[in-house]
Amino acid sequence: MNEHVTLMHPDARDPTARGISSGFPVDLLSQSAARLRVLALLYAFVFFMAGIFPALVLPSERARFLGSFLQWGPGVIGIVVALLVAAVIRSARVPLPAAMNIGLAFEIASSYAIAAAEFADPMMLEMHHGMIGLSWVAVWMAAHAARPDTACASICPDGPADSQGTR
């Protein structure tokens, strides 16, 4: 009657793979880690070219951009996180299951960085009269989930429509 009831198994778990197998072959996980590294570097490059570089070109835009952390902070943080992920994934000391978990965390953190860069500054919302349109997070999620050769198909899976809306 004095039996302890627990929800967790008393057995020790394997600390390297957390005791859970993904079921995927090692070569596929290795290929996924390499793609994750390329995706993180691509994210950092595109974020810099689209979010930071244009603001640094003109002196008036540069002063406005560098004058507020809300303008440059989310972009810089997102780029630094992407570069850290690319560096960590490249390391042979990181086991493949851990690399996949880092990839999932990067997907979430990078989406928040994009959203913060788009919507954190109230001046940007005022300038666009509250109508910014499609968030780049939607495009990022489709690119993150798809193979490079099928990314466009994952964004528009039904194909083009004619002027009457039929396919």
C-alpha positions in Angstrom: 0.0 0.0 0.0 2.9 2.4 0.5 3.8 2.2 -3.3 5.0 5.4 -4.9 3.1 6.4 -8.0 5.0 8.4 -10.5 4.4 9.5 -14.1 8.1 9.3 -15.0 10.1 6.1 -15.6 12.7 5.5 -12.9 15.2 4.3 -15.5 18.0 6.6 -16.4 17.8 7.9 -20.0 20.5 8.0 -22.5 21.9 11.6 -22.3 23.2 11.8 -25.9 20.0 11.1 -27.7 17.6 11.8 -24.8 16.6 8.2 -25.1 14.4 8.9 -28.1 15.3 7.8 -31.6 14.1 9.9 -34.6 13.9 6.8 -36.7 15.8 8.5 -39.6 19.0 7.2 -41.0 22.2 8.9 -40.0 23.0 10.0 -43.5 19.6 11.8 -43.8 20.1 13.5 -40.5 23.6 14.6 -41.6 22.1 16.0 -44.9 19.5 17.8 -42.8 22.2 19.4 -40.6 24.1 20.6 -43.7 20.9 22.1 -45.1 20.1 23.8 -41.8 23.6 25.4 -41.8 23.0 26.7 -45.4 19.6 27.9 -44.3 21.0 29.8 -41.3 23.6 31.5 -43.4 21.0 32.4 -46.1 18.8 33.8 -43.4 21.6 36.0 -42.0 22.5 37.3 -45.5 18.9 38.0 -46.5 18.1 39.6 -43.2 21.1 41.9 -43.5 20.5 42.8 -47.2 16.7 43.4 -46.7 16.6 44.8 -43.2 19.8 46.6 -42.4 21.8 47.4 -45.5 19.1 49.6 -47.1 18.8 51.7 -43.9 22.6 52.3 -43.9 22.8 53.7 -47.4 21.2 57.1 -47.0 22.5 59.4 -44.1 19.0 60.4 -43.0 17.8 56.8 -42.9 21.0 55.7 -41.2 20.5 58.3 -38.4 16.8 57.2 -37.9 17.8 53.5 -38.0 20.7 53.7 -35.6 18.8 56.1 -33.3 16.5 53.5 -31.9 17.1 50.0 -30.7 13.7 48.9 -32.0 15.0 49.7 -35.5 18.2 47.8 -35.5 18.1 45.4 -32.4 15.8 42.6 -33.7 17.7 42.4 -37.0 21.1 42.3 -35.4 19.9 39.7 -32.8 18.4 37.6 -35.6 21.6 37.7 -37.6 23.8 36.9 -34.7 21.6 33.9 -33.7 21.7 32.6 -37.3 25.5 32.9 -37.5 25.8 31.1 -34.1 23.5 28.3 -35.3 25.6 27.9 -38.5 28.8 27.7 -36.4 27.4 25.2 -33.9 25.9 23.0 -36.6 29.2 22.8 -38.3 30.9 21.4 -35.2 31.5 17.7 -35.3 31.0 17.6 -31.5 27.3 18.3 -31.8 25.3 15.1 -32.1 22.8 14.9 -35.0 19.7 14.7 -32.8 20.9 17.8 -30.9 21.5 19.5 -34.3 17.9 18.8 -35.2 16.7 20.3 -31.9 18.8 23.3 -32.5 17.1 23.6 -35.9 13.7 23.6 -34.4 14.7 26.2 -31.8 16.2 28.3 -34.6 13.0 28.1 -36.6 11.1 29.6 -33.7 13.7 32.2 -32.7 14.2 33.4 -36.3 10.4 33.8 -36.8 10.2 36.0 -33.6 13.2 38.0 -34.9 11.4 38.6 -38.2 8.2 39.6 -36.5 10.0 41.9 -34.0 11.8 43.6 -36.8 8.6 44.1 -38.7 6.2 45.1 -35.9 8.2 46.3 -32.9 8.6 49.9 -33.9 5.3 51.9 -33.6 6.7 54.5 -36.0 6.7 51.9 -38.8 3.1 51.0 -38.2 2.2 54.7 -38.2 4.1 55.3 -41.5 2.1 52.5 -43.2 -1.2 53.6 -41.6 -1.4 50.3 -39.8 -1.4 48.3 -43.0 1.8 46.4 -43.5 0.5 43.4 -45.3 1.9 39.8 -45.4 4.4 39.1 -42.7 7.7 37.7 -43.9 7.4 35.1 -41.2 4.9 33.3 -43.5 7.4 33.2 -46.3 10.2 32.1 -43.9 8.1 29.2 -42.5 7.4 27.9 -46.0 11.1 28.2 -47.0 12.2 26.5 -43.8 9.8 23.6 -44.2 10.4 22.9 -47.9 13.2 21.6 -50.0 14.8 24.4 -52.0 13.4 23.1 -55.3 9.8 22.9 -54.0 9.7 26.1 -51.8 7.5 28.0 -54.3 5.1 25.0 -54.6 4.7 24.9 -50.8 3.8 28.6 -50.8 1.2 28.3 -53.5 0.2 24.6 -53.5 -2.9 24.9 -55.7 -1.2 26.6 -58.6 -2.1 29.7 -60.5 -5.7 30.9 -60.9 -7.1 32.6 -63.9 -9.1 35.9 -63.8 -12.3 34.1 -62.8 -10.6 32.3 -59.9 -10.8 28.9 -61.5 -7.9 26.6 -62.0 
